[in-house]
């Protein structure tokens, strides 16, 4: 099974009080809870795509962390994943480290990027999804939601058809706090995202 999650920020203590206001008494408590939620869901054969900002820790801390996480990991680089750029980092726990990927998930194209891409490859197709992170649950995410509402309501000429159509803009923020720090399948993220955006 393919699973997705973003912006876990292991070892990032300032997020307990700034930006996210995460509900933990210490960064150690946060790390342990996120490891628990990950391993509660992920099986050894599952493919987990982390959409950036996995760890704020150093190479040694992050390597030890990775050895505790189940599944086959792929990291889409985020702006806080400095551990992955160090020559000392050589973890076999991460299969691939990329800045951008396009994969297939049950006959659906999935665009993977740490940063939200408003105009992504395949945006006109209902079967294409753009999964992103970076913006957490900030004002920038509100702006993205406003963009999706506006852009998906506008009709455009459809090639090969007489009538106009709308563009789906299937953009999903896989921020870890939205899923209670649990990697989710594409179908689960679609459902969660649909319900979450109704409240904006």
C-alpha positions as CSV (number, residue, x, y, z in Angstrom):
1,X,0.0,0.0,0.0
2,X,1.1,3.5,-0.7
3,X,0.9,6.0,2.2
4,X,1.6,9.7,2.4
5,X,2.4,12.3,5.1
6,X,4.2,15.6,5.3
7,X,5.9,18.0,7.8
8,X,6.4,15.7,10.7
9,X,9.4,17.8,11.9
10,X,10.8,15.3,14.3
11,X,13.1,17.0,16.8
12,X,11.7,20.5,16.0
13,X,11.0,21.8,19.5
14,X,9.9,25.3,18.5
15,X,6.8,23.9,16.8
16,X,5.4,23.1,20.2
17,X,4.8,26.8,20.8
18,X,5.1,28.5,17.4
19,X,3.2,28.0,14.1
20,X,1.7,24.6,15.0
21,X,1.2,24.8,18.8
22,X,1.6,21.0,18.9
23,X,-0.1,19.5,22.0
24,X,3.0,17.9,23.6
25,X,4.9,18.7,26.8
26,X,8.3,18.2,25.2
27,X,9.9,17.4,21.8
28,X,10.7,13.9,23.2
29,X,7.0,13.3,23.8
30,X,6.1,14.5,20.3
31,X,8.8,12.3,18.7
32,X,7.6,9.2,20.6
33,X,3.9,9.8,19.8
34,X,4.7,10.3,16.1
35,X,6.7,7.1,16.0
36,X,3.9,5.3,17.7
37,X,1.2,6.6,15.3
38,X,3.5,5.8,12.3
39,X,4.2,2.2,13.3
40,X,0.6,1.6,14.4
41,X,-0.5,2.1,10.8
42,X,2.5,1.2,8.6
43,X,3.4,-2.4,7.7
44,X,6.9,-3.5,6.7
45,X,5.8,-3.8,3.0
46,X,4.0,-0.4,2.8
47,X,5.5,2.4,0.7
48,X,5.5,5.7,2.7
49,X,6.1,8.9,0.8
50,X,7.1,11.7,3.1
51,X,6.5,15.1,1.4
52,X,9.3,16.9,3.1
53,X,10.4,18.2,6.5
54,X,10.8,14.7,8.0
55,X,13.4,15.6,10.6
56,X,14.9,18.7,12.1
57,X,17.5,16.5,13.8
58,X,21.1,15.9,13.0
59,X,22.4,13.0,11.0
60,X,22.9,10.7,14.0
61,X,19.5,11.5,15.6
62,X,17.7,11.1,12.2
63,X,19.4,7.8,11.4
64,X,18.3,6.3,14.7
65,X,14.8,7.6,14.2
66,X,14.6,6.1,10.7
67,X,15.6,2.7,12.0
68,X,12.5,2.8,14.3
69,X,10.0,3.5,11.5
70,X,8.3,0.7,9.6
71,X,7.8,0.6,5.8
72,X,9.8,1.5,2.7
73,X,10.5,5.2,2.8
74,X,10.8,7.8,0.0
75,X,11.6,11.4,1.0
76,X,10.5,14.3,-1.1
77,X,13.0,17.0,0.1
78,X,11.7,19.8,2.3
79,X,13.4,23.0,3.3
80,X,14.2,21.6,6.8
81,X,15.7,18.2,5.7
82,X,19.3,19.4,6.0
83,X,20.3,16.0,7.4
84,X,19.9,14.5,4.0
85,X,22.4,16.9,2.4
86,X,25.2,15.9,4.8
87,X,27.9,13.6,3.4
88,X,27.8,11.6,6.7
89,X,24.1,10.6,6.0
90,X,23.9,7.2,4.5
91,X,20.7,5.6,5.6
92,X,19.5,2.5,3.8
93,X,16.1,3.2,5.3
94,X,15.3,5.8,2.7
95,X,14.9,4.2,-0.8
96,X,14.9,7.5,-2.7
97,X,15.4,11.2,-2.0
98,X,13.9,13.5,-4.6
99,X,12.8,17.1,-4.9
100,X,9.7,16.1,-7.1
101,X,8.1,12.9,-8.2
102,X,5.2,11.6,-10.3
103,X,3.9,8.1,-9.4
104,X,0.9,5.9,-10.2
105,X,-1.5,4.9,-7.4
106,X,-4.3,2.7,-8.5
107,X,-4.4,4.2,-12.0
108,X,-4.2,7.7,-10.7
109,X,-1.4,10.1,-11.3
110,X,0.0,11.5,-8.1
111,X,2.3,14.6,-8.1
112,X,4.5,14.7,-5.1
113,X,6.2,18.0,-4.0
114,X,7.0,19.6,-0.7
115,X,5.8,22.9,-2.1
116,X,2.2,23.3,-3.4
117,X,2.1,23.6,-7.2
118,X,-1.0,25.5,-8.3
119,X,-0.6,24.5,-12.0
120,X,0.6,20.9,-11.9
121,X,1.1,18.3,-14.6
122,X,-2.4,16.8,-15.3
123,X,-4.4,19.4,-13.5
124,X,-7.2,19.1,-16.0
125,X,-7.7,15.4,-15.3
126,X,-10.0,14.2,-12.5
127,X,-7.7,11.3,-12.0
128,X,-4.6,13.4,-11.1
129,X,-3.8,14.5,-7.6
130,X,-1.2,17.1,-6.4
131,X,0.0,16.2,-2.8
132,X,2.0,18.8,-1.0
133,X,3.1,20.0,2.4
134,X,5.2,23.0,3.6
135,X,2.4,25.4,4.5
136,X,1.2,23.4,7.6
137,X,-2.2,24.8,8.7
138,X,-1.1,28.4,8.2
139,X,-2.6,31.5,6.5
140,X,-0.9,30.2,3.3
141,X,-3.1,27.1,3.4
142,X,-6.1,29.4,3.7
143,X,-4.9,31.2,0.5
144,X,-4.5,27.8,-1.3
145,X,-8.0,26.8,-0.3
146,X,-9.4,30.2,-1.6
147,X,-7.5,29.6,-4.8
148,X,-8.9,26.1,-5.2
149,X,-12.5,27.3,-4.6
150,X,-12.1,30.1,-7.1
151,X,-10.2,28.3,-9.8
152,X,-12.3,25.2,-9.7
153,X,-15.5,27.2,-10.2
154,X,-14.3,28.9,-13.4
155,X,-15.4,27.3,-16.7
156,X,-12.9,27.0,-19.5
157,X,-13.2,25.7,-23.1
158,X,-12.8,21.9,-23.3
159,X,-10.7,20.6,-26.2
160,X,-12.9,18.3,-28.4
161,X,-16.2,19.4,-26.7
162,X,-18.8,22.1,-27.5
163,X,-19.5,22.9,-23.9
164,X,-17.1,24.5,-21.3
165,X,-15.9,22.6,-18.2
166,X,-14.2,23.2,-14.9
167,X,-10.8,22.2,-13.7
168,X,-10.8,19.9,-10.7
169,X,-7.6,21.2,-8.9
170,X,-7.2,18.1,-6.8
171,X,-4.6,19.6,-4.4
172,X,-4.2,17.9,-1.0
173,X,-2.2,19.2,1.9
174,X,-0.8,16.0,3.7
175,X,0.1,17.9,6.8
176,X,0.7,15.4,9.6
177,X,-1.5,17.2,12.1
178,X,-4.5,16.8,9.8
179,X,-4.2,13.0,10.1
180,X,-3.2,12.9,13.8
181,X,0.4,12.2,12.7
182,X,-0.6,9.1,10.8
183,X,0.4,8.3,7.2
184,X,-2.7,7.8,5.1
185,X,-3.6,6.2,1.7
186,X,-4.6,8.5,-1.2
187,X,-8.3,7.6,-0.7
188,X,-8.1,8.5,3.0
189,X,-6.4,11.8,2.2
190,X,-9.1,12.5,-0.5
191,X,-11.9,12.0,2.0
192,X,-10.1,13.9,4.9
193,X,-9.3,16.8,2.6
194,X,-12.8,17.0,1.2
195,X,-14.3,17.2,4.7
196,X,-11.7,19.6,6.0
197,X,-12.0,22.1,3.2
198,X,-15.8,22.3,3.7
199,X,-15.1,24.0,7.0
200,X,-13.1,26.8,5.5
